[in-house]
Amino acid sequence: MISVEKLGARIALLRKHQGLTQTQIAEHIGVTPQAVSKWERGLACPDLVCLDELSDILGISIDSLLRGTAYEVAAVSIYSSRAV
């Protein structure tokens, strides 16, 4: 099962790693910066139609974005514990 919170943390971590702002992601995909913020906080998930473009922007496959690899899960856990 996909965890919305972990997905959001992965999006935030990868976005920051790419040096992008929430606004830049939002403009590229055609959503609001508030939508990206909700994704990153685990309050909502990106629509299916956004996943392809989002994964391209973040430089990761859709599967890895949704499920995470072992390395990414560890990095997200570290990021999540620091964000709290």
Backbone atoms as SQL, in Angstrom:
CREATE TABLE atoms (id INTEGER PRIMARY KEY, chain TEXT, resi INTEGER, resn TEXT, atom TEXT, x REAL, y REAL, z REAL);
INSERT INTO atoms VALUES
  (1, 'A', 1, 'MET', 'N', 0.841, -1.183, 0.000),
  (2, 'A', 1, 'MET', 'CA', 0.000, 0.000, 0.000),
  (3, 'A', 1, 'MET', 'C', 0.890, 1.252, 0.000),
  (4, 'A', 2, 'ILE', 'N', 0.493, 2.215, -0.761),
  (5, 'A', 2, 'ILE', 'CA', 1.250, 3.456, -0.869),
  (6, 'A', 2, 'ILE', 'C', 0.872, 4.381, 0.286),
  (7, 'A', 3, 'SER', 'N', 1.864, 4.876, 0.983),
  (8, 'A', 3, 'SER', 'CA', 1.649, 5.811, 2.078),
  (9, 'A', 3, 'SER', 'C', 1.659, 7.238, 1.516),
  (10, 'A', 4, 'VAL', 'N', 0.582, 7.951, 1.743),
  (11, 'A', 4, 'VAL', 'CA', 0.468, 9.332, 1.250),
  (12, 'A', 4, 'VAL', 'C', 1.545, 10.208, 1.887),
  (13, 'A', 5, 'GLU', 'N', 1.823, 9.976, 3.159),
  (14, 'A', 5, 'GLU', 'CA', 2.829, 10.776, 3.856),
  (15, 'A', 5, 'GLU', 'C', 4.221, 10.535, 3.277),
  (16, 'A', 6, 'LYS', 'N', 4.549, 9.267, 3.013),
  (17, 'A', 6, 'LYS', 'CA', 5.866, 8.958, 2.453),
  (18, 'A', 6, 'LYS', 'C', 5.984, 9.474, 1.023),
  (19, 'A', 7, 'LEU', 'N', 4.899, 9.381, 0.265),
  (20, 'A', 7, 'LEU', 'CA', 4.904, 9.928, -1.088),
  (21, 'A', 7, 'LEU', 'C', 5.172, 11.426, -1.034),
  (22, 'A', 8, 'GLY', 'N', 4.498, 12.121, -0.154),
  (23, 'A', 8, 'GLY', 'CA', 4.704, 13.563, -0.012),
  (24, 'A', 8, 'GLY', 'C', 6.117, 13.908, 0.385),
  (25, 'A', 9, 'ALA', 'N', 6.668, 13.134, 1.308),
  (26, 'A', 9, 'ALA', 'CA', 8.044, 13.375, 1.742),
  (27, 'A', 9, 'ALA', 'C', 9.023, 13.119, 0.596),
  (28, 'A', 10, 'ARG', 'N', 8.752, 12.080, -0.227),
  (29, 'A', 10, 'ARG', 'CA', 9.607, 11.812, -1.388),
  (30, 'A', 10, 'ARG', 'C', 9.548, 12.964, -2.382),
  (31, 'A', 11, 'ILE', 'N', 8.338, 13.464, -2.634),
  (32, 'A', 11, 'ILE', 'CA', 8.190, 14.586, -3.574),
  (33, 'A', 11, 'ILE', 'C', 8.988, 15.788, -3.077),
  (34, 'A', 12, 'ALA', 'N', 8.846, 16.113, -1.798),
  (35, 'A', 12, 'ALA', 'CA', 9.556, 17.261, -1.232),
  (36, 'A', 12, 'ALA', 'C', 11.065, 17.064, -1.302),
  (37, 'A', 13, 'LEU', 'N', 11.531, 15.882, -0.931),
  (38, 'A', 13, 'LEU', 'CA', 12.956, 15.594, -0.932),
  (39, 'A', 13, 'LEU', 'C', 13.538, 15.685, -2.338),
  (40, 'A', 14, 'LEU', 'N', 12.859, 15.075, -3.300),
  (41, 'A', 14, 'LEU', 'CA', 13.343, 15.094, -4.677),
  (42, 'A', 14, 'LEU', 'C', 13.265, 16.493, -5.285),
  (43, 'A', 15, 'ARG', 'N', 12.210, 17.233, -4.959),
  (44, 'A', 15, 'ARG', 'CA', 12.079, 18.610, -5.460),
  (45, 'A', 15, 'ARG', 'C', 13.250, 19.454, -4.969),
  (46, 'A', 16, 'LYS', 'N', 13.544, 19.352, -3.686),
  (47, 'A', 16, 'LYS', 'CA', 14.643, 20.128, -3.115),
  (48, 'A', 16, 'LYS', 'C', 15.980, 19.693, -3.689),
  (49, 'A', 17, 'HIS', 'N', 16.131, 18.385, -3.918),
  (50, 'A', 17, 'HIS', 'CA', 17.364, 17.865, -4.511),
  (51, 'A', 17, 'HIS', 'C', 17.573, 18.441, -5.915),
  (52, 'A', 18, 'GLN', 'N', 16.480, 18.667, -6.652),
  (53, 'A', 18, 'GLN', 'CA', 16.550, 19.256, -7.994),
  (54, 'A', 18, 'GLN', 'C', 16.708, 20.772, -7.939),
  (55, 'A', 19, 'GLY', 'N', 16.602, 21.356, -6.750),
  (56, 'A', 19, 'GLY', 'CA', 16.741, 22.802, -6.608),
  (57, 'A', 19, 'GLY', 'C', 15.533, 23.574, -7.112),
  (58, 'A', 20, 'LEU', 'N', 14.363, 22.951, -7.037),
  (59, 'A', 20, 'LEU', 'CA', 13.137, 23.575, -7.531),
  (60, 'A', 20, 'LEU', 'C', 12.249, 24.035, -6.379),
  (61, 'A', 21, 'THR', 'N', 11.443, 25.040, -6.648),
  (62, 'A', 21, 'THR', 'CA', 10.459, 25.500, -5.671),
  (63, 'A', 21, 'THR', 'C', 9.115, 24.833, -5.952),
  (64, 'A', 22, 'GLN', 'N', 8.235, 24.906, -4.986),
  (65, 'A', 22, 'GLN', 'CA', 6.880, 24.391, -5.191),
  (66, 'A', 22, 'GLN', 'C', 6.205, 25.130, -6.338),
  (67, 'A', 23, 'THR', 'N', 6.450, 26.411, -6.447),
  (68, 'A', 23, 'THR', 'CA', 5.860, 27.219, -7.511),
  (69, 'A', 23, 'THR', 'C', 6.353, 26.776, -8.882),
  (70, 'A', 24, 'GLN', 'N', 7.635, 26.476, -9.003),
  (71, 'A', 24, 'GLN', 'CA', 8.178, 26.015, -10.283),
  (72, 'A', 24, 'GLN', 'C', 7.563, 24.679, -10.695),
  (73, 'A', 25, 'ILE', 'N', 7.431, 23.769, -9.743),
  (74, 'A', 25, 'ILE', 'CA', 6.792, 22.477, -10.029),
  (75, 'A', 25, 'ILE', 'C', 5.356, 22.715, -10.477),
  (76, 'A', 26, 'ALA', 'N', 4.641, 23.545, -9.730),
  (77, 'A', 26, 'ALA', 'CA', 3.231, 23.814, -10.026),
  (78, 'A', 26, 'ALA', 'C', 3.053, 24.411, -11.414),
  (79, 'A', 27, 'GLU', 'N', 3.875, 25.390, -11.766),
  (80, 'A', 27, 'GLU', 'CA', 3.767, 26.029, -13.074),
  (81, 'A', 27, 'GLU', 'C', 4.041, 25.041, -14.205),
  (82, 'A', 28, 'HIS', 'N', 5.011, 24.178, -14.017),
  (83, 'A', 28, 'HIS', 'CA', 5.374, 23.216, -15.060),
  (84, 'A', 28, 'HIS', 'C', 4.273, 22.188, -15.291),
  (85, 'A', 29, 'ILE', 'N', 3.612, 21.788, -14.205),
  (86, 'A', 29, 'ILE', 'CA', 2.576, 20.754, -14.308),
  (87, 'A', 29, 'ILE', 'C', 1.202, 21.354, -14.599),
  (88, 'A', 30, 'GLY', 'N', 0.993, 22.601, -14.203),
  (89, 'A', 30, 'GLY', 'CA', -0.301, 23.241, -14.425),
  (90, 'A', 30, 'GLY', 'C', -1.248, 23.094, -13.252),
  (91, 'A', 31, 'VAL', 'N', -0.676, 23.096, -12.043),
  (92, 'A', 31, 'VAL', 'CA', -1.480, 23.062, -10.819),
  (93, 'A', 31, 'VAL', 'C', -1.089, 24.271, -9.980),
  (94, 'A', 32, 'THR', 'N', -1.730, 24.439, -8.850),
  (95, 'A', 32, 'THR', 'CA', -1.384, 25.557, -7.971),
  (96, 'A', 32, 'THR', 'C', -0.236, 25.161, -7.041),
  (97, 'A', 33, 'PRO', 'N', 0.521, 26.151, -6.559),
  (98, 'A', 33, 'PRO', 'CA', 1.548, 25.850, -5.559),
  (99, 'A', 33, 'PRO', 'C', 0.946, 25.230, -4.290),
  (100, 'A', 34, 'GLN', 'N', -0.297, 25.595, -3.998),
  (101, 'A', 34, 'GLN', 'CA', -0.971, 25.025, -2.833),
  (102, 'A', 34, 'GLN', 'C', -1.190, 23.523, -3.004),
  (103, 'A', 35, 'ALA', 'N', -1.450, 23.087, -4.238),
  (104, 'A', 35, 'ALA', 'CA', -1.617, 21.655, -4.509),
  (105, 'A', 35, 'ALA', 'C', -0.309, 20.919, -4.229),
  (106, 'A', 36, 'VAL', 'N', 0.796, 21.482, -4.687),
  (107, 'A', 36, 'VAL', 'CA', 2.101, 20.860, -4.450),
  (108, 'A', 36, 'VAL', 'C', 2.386, 20.813, -2.947),
  (109, 'A', 37, 'SER', 'N', 2.053, 21.866, -2.253),
  (110, 'A', 37, 'SER', 'CA', 2.227, 21.899, -0.800),
  (111, 'A', 37, 'SER', 'C', 1.419, 20.796, -0.123),
  (112, 'A', 38, 'LYS', 'N', 0.189, 20.605, -0.557),
  (113, 'A', 38, 'LYS', 'CA', -0.649, 19.543, 0.014),
  (114, 'A', 38, 'LYS', 'C', -0.059, 18.166, -0.263),
  (115, 'A', 39, 'TRP', 'N', 0.482, 17.971, -1.465),
  (116, 'A', 39, 'TRP', 'CA', 1.122, 16.691, -1.776),
  (117, 'A', 39, 'TRP', 'C', 2.273, 16.443, -0.813),
  (118, 'A', 40, 'GLU', 'N', 3.118, 17.468, -0.647),
  (119, 'A', 40, 'GLU', 'CA', 4.318, 17.310, 0.176),
  (120, 'A', 40, 'GLU', 'C', 3.992, 17.117, 1.651),
  (121, 'A', 41, 'ARG', 'N', 2.892, 17.646, 2.102),
  (122, 'A', 41, 'ARG', 'CA', 2.486, 17.468, 3.504),
  (123, 'A', 41, 'ARG', 'C', 1.661, 16.207, 3.721),
  (124, 'A', 42, 'GLY', 'N', 1.423, 15.457, 2.653),
  (125, 'A', 42, 'GLY', 'CA', 0.676, 14.214, 2.773),
  (126, 'A', 42, 'GLY', 'C', -0.810, 14.405, 2.964),
  (127, 'A', 43, 'LEU', 'N', -1.319, 15.565, 2.570),
  (128, 'A', 43, 'LEU', 'CA', -2.747, 15.854, 2.706),
  (129, 'A', 43, 'LEU', 'C', -3.524, 15.493, 1.448),
  (130, 'A', 44, 'ALA', 'N', -2.811, 15.293, 0.342),
  (131, 'A', 44, 'ALA', 'CA', -3.435, 14.939, -0.933),
  (132, 'A', 44, 'ALA', 'C', -2.391, 14.247, -1.792),
  (133, 'A', 45, 'CYS', 'N', -2.862, 13.572, -2.822),
  (134, 'A', 45, 'CYS', 'CA', -1.978, 12.899, -3.785),
  (135, 'A', 45, 'CYS', 'C', -2.097, 13.583, -5.142),
  (136, 'A', 46, 'PRO', 'N', -1.013, 13.572, -5.909),
  (137, 'A', 46, 'PRO', 'CA', -1.116, 14.101, -7.270),
  (138, 'A', 46, 'PRO', 'C', -2.104, 13.271, -8.083),
  (139, 'A', 47, 'ASP', 'N', -2.834, 13.920, -8.972),
  (140, 'A', 47, 'ASP', 'CA', -3.728, 13.203, -9.877),
  (141, 'A', 47, 'ASP', 'C', -2.906, 12.304, -10.789),
  (142, 'A', 48, 'LEU', 'N', -3.543, 11.261, -11.276),
  (143, 'A', 48, 'LEU', 'CA', -2.856, 10.341, -12.179),
  (144, 'A', 48, 'LEU', 'C', -2.287, 11.046, -13.399),
  (145, 'A', 49, 'VAL', 'N', -3.011, 12.024, -13.902),
  (146, 'A', 49, 'VAL', 'CA', -2.552, 12.728, -15.101),
  (147, 'A', 49, 'VAL', 'C', -1.293, 13.552, -14.833),
  (148, 'A', 50, 'CYS', 'N', -1.014, 13.867, -13.579),
  (149, 'A', 50, 'CYS', 'CA', 0.169, 14.654, -13.225),
  (150, 'A', 50, 'CYS', 'C', 1.397, 13.786, -12.980),
  (151, 'A', 51, 'LEU', 'N', 1.206, 12.504, -12.692),
  (152, 'A', 51, 'LEU', 'CA', 2.317, 11.657, -12.266),
  (153, 'A', 51, 'LEU', 'C', 3.421, 11.537, -13.305),
  (154, 'A', 52, 'ASP', 'N', 3.071, 11.411, -14.559),
  (155, 'A', 52, 'ASP', 'CA', 4.082, 11.263, -15.609),
  (156, 'A', 52, 'ASP', 'C', 4.989, 12.481, -15.662),
  (157, 'A', 53, 'GLU', 'N', 4.387, 13.650, -15.706),
  (158, 'A', 53, 'GLU', 'CA', 5.171, 14.881, -15.779),
  (159, 'A', 53, 'GLU', 'C', 5.946, 15.125, -14.484),
  (160, 'A', 54, 'LEU', 'N', 5.310, 14.852, -13.352),
  (161, 'A', 54, 'LEU', 'CA', 5.972, 15.038, -12.063),
  (162, 'A', 54, 'LEU', 'C', 7.192, 14.138, -11.951),
  (163, 'A', 55, 'SER', 'N', 7.048, 12.886, -12.353),
  (164, 'A', 55, 'SER', 'CA', 8.194, 11.966, -12.278),
  (165, 'A', 55, 'SER', 'C', 9.319, 12.417, -13.209),
  (166, 'A', 56, 'ASP', 'N', 8.972, 12.942, -14.390),
  (167, 'A', 56, 'ASP', 'CA', 9.996, 13.462, -15.305),
  (168, 'A', 56, 'ASP', 'C', 10.743, 14.637, -14.685),
  (169, 'A', 57, 'ILE', 'N', 10.012, 15.553, -14.100),
  (170, 'A', 57, 'ILE', 'CA', 10.617, 16.739, -13.480),
  (171, 'A', 57, 'ILE', 'C', 11.558, 16.339, -12.349),
  (172, 'A', 58, 'LEU', 'N', 11.124, 15.350, -11.560),
  (173, 'A', 58, 'LEU', 'CA', 11.898, 14.941, -10.395),
  (174, 'A', 58, 'LEU', 'C', 12.996, 13.930, -10.740),
  (175, 'A', 59, 'GLY', 'N', 13.017, 13.471, -11.999),
  (176, 'A', 59, 'GLY', 'CA', 14.069, 12.566, -12.438),
  (177, 'A', 59, 'GLY', 'C', 13.974, 11.172, -11.848),
  (178, 'A', 60, 'ILE', 'N', 12.756, 10.655, -11.772),
  (179, 'A', 60, 'ILE', 'CA', 12.523, 9.353, -11.157),
  (180, 'A', 60, 'ILE', 'C', 11.362, 8.682, -11.877),
  (181, 'A', 61, 'SER', 'N', 11.320, 7.366, -11.858),
  (182, 'A', 61, 'SER', 'CA', 10.199, 6.672, -12.497),
  (183, 'A', 61, 'SER', 'C', 8.934, 6.836, -11.649),
  (184, 'A', 62, 'ILE', 'N', 7.797, 6.660, -12.274),
  (185, 'A', 62, 'ILE', 'CA', 6.532, 6.755, -11.537),
  (186, 'A', 62, 'ILE', 'C', 6.508, 5.714, -10.425),
  (187, 'A', 63, 'ASP', 'N', 6.944, 4.496, -10.737),
  (188, 'A', 63, 'ASP', 'CA', 6.949, 3.431, -9.733),
  (189, 'A', 63, 'ASP', 'C', 7.821, 3.799, -8.539),
  (190, 'A', 64, 'SER', 'N', 9.023, 4.298, -8.811),
  (191, 'A', 64, 'SER', 'CA', 9.916, 4.694, -7.716),
  (192, 'A', 64, 'SER', 'C', 9.354, 5.875, -6.940),
  (193, 'A', 65, 'LEU', 'N', 8.679, 6.781, -7.624),
  (194, 'A', 65, 'LEU', 'CA', 8.059, 7.913, -6.944),
  (195, 'A', 65, 'LEU', 'C', 6.975, 7.430, -5.993),
  (196, 'A', 66, 'LEU', 'N', 6.140, 6.520, -6.474),
  (197, 'A', 66, 'LEU', 'CA', 5.031, 6.036, -5.652),
  (198, 'A', 66, 'LEU', 'C', 5.474, 5.085, -4.544),
  (199, 'A', 67, 'ARG', 'N', 6.383, 4.181, -4.863),
  (200, 'A', 67, 'ARG', 'CA', 6.776, 3.142, -3.910),
  (201, 'A', 67, 'ARG', 'C', 8.075, 3.439, -3.188),
  (202, 'A', 68, 'GLY', 'N', 8.996, 4.107, -3.870),
  (203, 'A', 68, 'GLY', 'CA', 10.308, 4.395, -3.299),
  (204, 'A', 68, 'GLY', 'C', 11.206, 3.174, -3.308),
  (205, 'A', 69, 'THR', 'N', 12.482, 3.412, -3.509),
  (206, 'A', 69, 'THR', 'CA', 13.461, 2.338, -3.392),
  (207, 'A', 69, 'THR', 'C', 13.945, 2.317, -1.954),
  (208, 'A', 70, 'ALA', 'N', 14.694, 1.309, -1.588),
  (209, 'A', 70, 'ALA', 'CA', 15.196, 1.198, -0.215),
  (210, 'A', 70, 'ALA', 'C', 15.988, 2.449, 0.167),
  (211, 'A', 71, 'TYR', 'N', 16.843, 2.922, -0.750),
  (212, 'A', 71, 'TYR', 'CA', 17.645, 4.114, -0.479),
  (213, 'A', 71, 'TYR', 'C', 16.755, 5.334, -0.278),
  (214, 'A', 72, 'GLU', 'N', 15.778, 5.505, -1.171),
  (215, 'A', 72, 'GLU', 'CA', 14.887, 6.667, -1.078),
  (216, 'A', 72, 'GLU', 'C', 14.049, 6.625, 0.188),
  (217, 'A', 73, 'VAL', 'N', 13.588, 5.439, 0.570),
  (218, 'A', 73, 'VAL', 'CA', 12.786, 5.312, 1.784),
  (219, 'A', 73, 'VAL', 'C', 13.609, 5.741, 2.988),
  (220, 'A', 74, 'ALA', 'N', 14.892, 5.347, 3.032),
  (221, 'A', 74, 'ALA', 'CA', 15.761, 5.750, 4.134),
  (222, 'A', 74, 'ALA', 'C', 15.955, 7.263, 4.133),
  (223, 'A', 75, 'ALA', 'N', 16.178, 7.835, 2.946),
  (224, 'A', 75, 'ALA', 'CA', 16.366, 9.289, 2.847),
  (225, 'A', 75, 'ALA', 'C', 15.107, 10.027, 3.252),
  (226, 'A', 76, 'VAL', 'N', 13.952, 9.513, 2.854),
  (227, 'A', 76, 'VAL', 'CA', 12.684, 10.141, 3.219),
  (228, 'A', 76, 'VAL', 'C', 12.468, 10.057, 4.715),
  (229, 'A', 77, 'SER', 'N', 12.821, 8.944, 5.320),
  (230, 'A', 77, 'SER', 'CA', 12.675, 8.799, 6.763),
  (231, 'A', 77, 'SER', 'C', 13.517, 9.829, 7.495),
  (232, 'A', 78, 'ILE', 'N', 14.752, 10.037, 7.023),
  (233, 'A', 78, 'ILE', 'CA', 15.621, 11.035, 7.632),
  (234, 'A', 78, 'ILE', 'C', 15.012, 12.424, 7.453),
  (235, 'A', 79, 'TYR', 'N', 14.549, 12.728, 6.231),
  (236, 'A', 79, 'TYR', 'CA', 13.942, 14.029, 5.961),
  (237, 'A', 79, 'TYR', 'C', 12.699, 14.246, 6.835),
  (238, 'A', 80, 'SER', 'N', 11.848, 13.218, 6.929),
  (239, 'A', 80, 'SER', 'CA', 10.602, 13.333, 7.698),
  (240, 'A', 80, 'SER', 'C', 10.894, 13.580, 9.172),
  (241, 'A', 81, 'SER', 'N', 11.908, 12.911, 9.716),
  (242, 'A', 81, 'SER', 'CA', 12.213, 13.092, 11.135),
  (243, 'A', 81, 'SER', 'C', 12.772, 14.491, 11.405),
  (244, 'A', 82, 'ARG', 'N', 13.460, 15.065, 10.432),
  (245, 'A', 82, 'ARG', 'CA', 13.989, 16.425, 10.597),
  (246, 'A', 82, 'ARG', 'C', 12.888, 17.477, 10.423),
  (247, 'A', 83, 'ALA', 'N', 11.900, 17.164, 9.604),
  (248, 'A', 83, 'ALA', 'CA', 10.831, 18.128, 9.313),
  (249, 'A', 83, 'ALA', 'C', 9.887, 18.265, 10.492),
  (250, 'A', 84, 'VAL', 'N', 9.876, 17.288, 11.385),
  (251, 'A', 84, 'VAL', 'CA', 8.936, 17.310, 12.514),
  (252, 'A', 84, 'VAL', 'C', 9.409, 18.178, 13.596);
